[in-house]
Amino acid sequence: MNDLRELAFSVAYRMLGSVAEAEDVAQEALLRFHDAEAVERPAAFVTTVATRLAIDVLRSARVRREAYSGSWLPEPLVEEEATGRVETEETVSLAFLALLERLGPDERAVLVLRESFDYPFADIAEILGTTQANARQILSRARRRIADERPRFDADPQQRRALAARFLAAAREGDMDGLVALLAPNAMIVGDGGGKARALAAPLHGAEQIARALTAFARVAERWGLTFELVDVNGQPGFRALAPDGRLVNVTSIDVEGGAVQRVLSIVNPDKLGHLGPLSDVALRPVRATPPR
């Protein structure tokens, strides 16, 4: 039964980028499986239910996500939490899941089922209530829409982690030259604070701009007394920042392509980190007091 739950979660999480919503979908899929009679293919049944439920969630969440404050990034899966849920493959990386925001619900479903789970088009068509020919067209359209910015990670995970460790050391020390040397010229950094925590107002592009931002953050981190731990974030190298009391401040993923850091994705929004343990309030935006009348 745990295998079915993890399957449902894996499908829903890839489509939604939300741990809480994926857990809800997985729970509902398992309940429907228990209530069903004589299910011949349990995995296919659970996948179908999870996919259809995730499509419904995406459609209902469209307005909410369009009104999101600042840059939107998926909720991260970190270290031991990722065990059994996340493989080191591109379709579960934060960069790829964020890119899926460009796609409609059906496009996401087809792409996830085909590329992450290698589902045959006959099964995908049945899940979506369409024809195989249309399922193929949807997949082709989805691939075209994300082709230009699709992440391609270096193959060796140990080399990616080693480069990420050097990058973290340079960032922690405020080593501007060291950071520029490790960053790709057209690198990008994105921060997700959700309007609730201090984060970049908009993505930054270019090695020098990113290096300046990170050296400034290093000074803030020193003032706050933060410590940093290397972790795996959605199958890619990254780190988490901890306050002096051990509570979590943020989680950052580092995407390595072509022997250089291409993307730095930092999540500070407390709504997206609560599943990872106790949270610190050091990065939260101060609440403005209501002026007296």
C-alpha positions in Angstrom: 0.0 0.0 0.0 2.9 2.4 0.7 4.1 1.8 -2.9 0.7 3.0 -4.2 0.7 6.0 -1.9 4.2 7.0 -3.1 3.2 6.5 -6.7 0.2 8.8 -6.3 2.4 11.3 -4.5 5.0 11.2 -7.2 2.5 11.8 -10.0 0.7 14.6 -8.1 3.9 16.3 -6.9 5.4 16.5 -10.3 2.2 18.1 -11.6 1.5 20.5 -8.7 4.9 21.4 -7.2 3.2 21.3 -3.8 3.9 18.8 -1.1 0.7 19.5 0.8 -1.5 19.3 -2.3 0.2 16.2 -3.5 -0.3 14.6 -0.1 -4.0 15.4 -0.3 -4.3 14.0 -3.8 -2.4 10.8 -2.8 -4.7 10.4 0.2 -7.8 10.8 -1.9 -6.5 8.4 -4.5 -5.9 5.7 -1.8 -9.4 6.2 -0.4 -11.0 5.7 -3.8 -8.8 2.6 -4.3 -10.1 1.2 -1.0 -13.7 1.9 -2.0 -13.4 0.4 -5.5 -14.3 -3.2 -6.2 -12.0 -5.8 -7.9 -9.3 -3.4 -9.2 -7.2 -5.5 -11.6 -4.4 -3.0 -12.1 -4.0 -1.1 -8.8 -1.1 1.1 -10.0 -2.9 2.1 -13.1 -6.1 2.9 -11.1 -4.2 5.0 -8.6 -2.2 6.8 -11.3 -5.4 7.6 -13.1 -7.2 9.0 -10.1 -4.1 11.0 -8.9 -3.7 12.5 -12.4 -7.3 13.6 -12.7 -7.4 15.0 -9.2 -4.2 16.9 -9.9 -5.7 18.4 -13.1 -8.7 19.6 -11.1 -6.4 21.2 -8.5 -4.4 23.0 -11.2 -7.5 24.4 -12.8 -8.8 25.7 -9.4 -5.4 27.1 -8.4 -4.9 29.1 -11.6 -6.2 32.4 -10.3 -4.4 32.0 -7.0 -1.0 31.3 -8.7 -1.5 34.2 -11.1 -1.9 36.5 -8.1 1.2 35.1 -6.3 3.5 37.7 -4.9 6.9 37.6 -6.6 8.5 34.6 -8.3 6.8 31.2 -7.8 9.0 28.1 -7.1 7.8 24.6 -6.1 7.9 23.3 -2.6 11.2 21.6 -2.1 11.9 18.0 -1.1 15.1 17.8 0.8 17.5 15.0 1.9 16.0 12.1 3.7 12.5 13.3 2.8 13.3 12.8 -0.8 14.3 9.2 -0.3 11.9 7.0 -2.2 10.1 10.0 -3.6 12.6 11.8 -5.7 15.2 10.4 -8.2 18.1 12.3 -9.6 16.4 13.1 -12.8 15.5 16.4 -14.4 11.7 16.0 -14.4 11.6 16.4 -10.6 14.1 19.3 -10.3 12.9 22.6 -9.0 13.9 24.2 -12.3 11.8 21.7 -14.4 8.8 21.9 -12.1 8.8 25.7 -12.2 9.0 25.5 -16.0 5.9 23.4 -16.0 4.0 26.5 -14.8 3.9 27.5 -18.5 1.8 24.5 -19.4 -1.9 23.9 -19.1 -3.1 21.0 -16.9 -3.5 18.5 -19.7 -0.1 19.3 -21.1 1.5 18.8 -17.7 -0.3 15.5 -17.2 0.9 14.1 -20.6 4.4 15.3 -20.1 4.7 13.9 -16.6 3.1 10.5 -17.4 5.2 10.1 -20.5 8.6 11.4 -19.5 8.7 10.5 -15.8 6.7 7.2 -15.8 7.0 6.1 -19.4 3.3 5.5 -19.7 2.1 4.3 -23.1 -0.1 6.7 -25.1 -3.0 4.3 -24.9 -3.1 4.6 -21.1 -2.5 8.4 -21.2 -5.3 8.8 -23.6 -7.6 6.8 -21.4 -6.7 8.8 -18.3 -7.4 12.1 -20.1 -10.5 10.8 -21.9 -9.0 11.6 -25.4 -7.5 9.8 -28.3 -3.9 8.5 -28.7 -3.4 10.9 -31.6 -4.5 13.8 -29.5 -2.3 12.7 -26.6 0.7 12.7 -28.9 -0.1 16.2 -30.1 -0.5 17.5 -26.6 3.0 16.0 -25.7 4.6 17.5 -28.8 3.0 20.9 -28.0 4.2 20.8 -24.4 7.7 19.9 -25.3 7.9 22.8 -27.8 6.7 25.3 -25.2 9.5 24.5 -22.8 12.2 23.3 -25.1 14.3 26.6 -25.1 14.6 26.7 -21.3 14.5 23.0 -20.4 17.3 22.2 -17.9 20.0 19.7 -18.8 22.1 18.7 -15.9 25.6 17.4 -15.9 25.5 13.6 -15.7 27.9 13.0 -12.8 26.1 13.7 -9.5 29.4 13.7 -7.5 30.8 16.4 -9.8 27.7 18.4 -9.4 27.8 18.2 -5.6 31.5 19.0 -5.6 30.9 22.2 -7.6 28.0 23.1 -5.4 30.2 22.7 -2.3 32.8 25.1 -3.8 30.0 27.5 -4.7 28.5 27.5 -1.2 32.0 28.0 0.3 32.6 31.0 -2.0 29.1 32.4 -1.2 29.6 32.0 2.5 33.0 33.7 2.4 31.7 36.6 0.2 34.3 35.6 -2.4 33.1 37.7 -5.4 35.8 36.5 -7.8 35.3 32.9 -6.8 31.5 33.1 -7.4 31.9 34.7 -10.8 34.4 31.9 -11.8 31.8 29.2 -10.8 28.8 30.9 -12.4 27.8 30.6 -16.0 27.9 34.0 -17.7 24.1 33.9 -18.3 23.3 32.3 -14.9 20.1 33.2 -13.1 19.1 33.5 -9.4 15.4 33.3 -8.3 14.0 33.9 -4.8 10.6 32.9 -3.6 9.4 34.7 -0.5 5.7 34.7 -1.4 5.4 38.2 0.0 6.0 36.9 3.5 9.8 36.6 3.7 12.7 38.7 2.4 13.6 37.5 -1.1 14.7 39.0 -4.4 11.9 41.1 -5.9 12.7 39.7 -9.4 15.1 37.2 -10.9 18.7 38.4 -11.4 20.7 37.4 -14.5 24.4 37.4 -15.1 27.4 36.1 -13.1 28.5 39.5 -11.7 25.0 40.5 -10.6 24.4 37.2 -8.9 27.8 37.3 -7.2 27.1 40.8 -5.9 23.8 39.7 -4.5 25.3 36.6 -2.8 28.1 38.6 -1.3 25.6 41.0 0.1 23.6 38.0 1.5 26.7 36.6 3.1 27.0 39.8 5.2 23.4 39.5 6.2 23.8 35.8 7.0 26.8 36.6 9.2 24.9 39.2 11.1 22.0 36.8 11.6 24.4 34.0 12.7 23.2 31.6 10.0 24.9 28.3 9.3 24.7 26.3 6.0 24.4 22.6 5.3 24.8 20.9 2.0 21.7 18.8 1.1 20.1 17.3 -2.0 17.1 19.4 -3.1 14.8 17.6 -5.5 17.6 15.3 -6.6 20.0 18.2 -7.3 22.7 19.7 -5.0 21.8 22.5 -2.8 21.9 23.8 0.8 19.7 24.9 3.6 20.3 27.8 5.9 19.7 27.4 9.7 19.3 30.1 12.4 21.4 29.9 15.5 18.6 27.9 17.2 18.7 25.3 14.5 15.4 26.4 12.8 15.2 26.5 9.1 15.5 29.8 7.2 15.6 28.8 3.6 16.4 26.0 1.1 18.4 26.6 -2.1 18.9 24.4 -5.2 22.0 24.8 -7.3 21.7 23.6 -10.9 24.9 22.6 -12.6 25.2 22.4 -16.4 28.3 22.4 -18.5 30.6 22.5 -15.4 29.1 25.8 -14.2 26.2 27.0 -12.0 23.3 27.9 -14.3 20.5 28.5 -11.8 20.3 29.3 -8.1 16.7 28.8 -6.8 16.1 29.9 -3.2 12.8 29.3 -1.3 12.2 31.4 1.8 8.4 31.4 1.8 7.5 29.8 5.1 4.3 28.3 3.6 6.6 26.1 1.4 9.0 25.0 4.1 6.8 24.0 7.0 6.9 20.3 6.0 10.7 20.3 6.5 10.6 21.1 10.2 10.6 24.1 12.6 11.0 27.4 10.9 12.9 30.5 12.0 11.3 34.0 11.7 14.6 35.9 11.0 13.8 36.3 7.3 10.1 37.1 7.7 9.0 40.5 6.6 7.9 42.7 9.5 4.2 43.2 9.8 3.2 46.8 9.5 1.4 48.1 12.4 -2.0 49.6 11.7 -1.8 53.4 12.3 -4.0 54.8 15.0 -7.2 56.4 13.8 
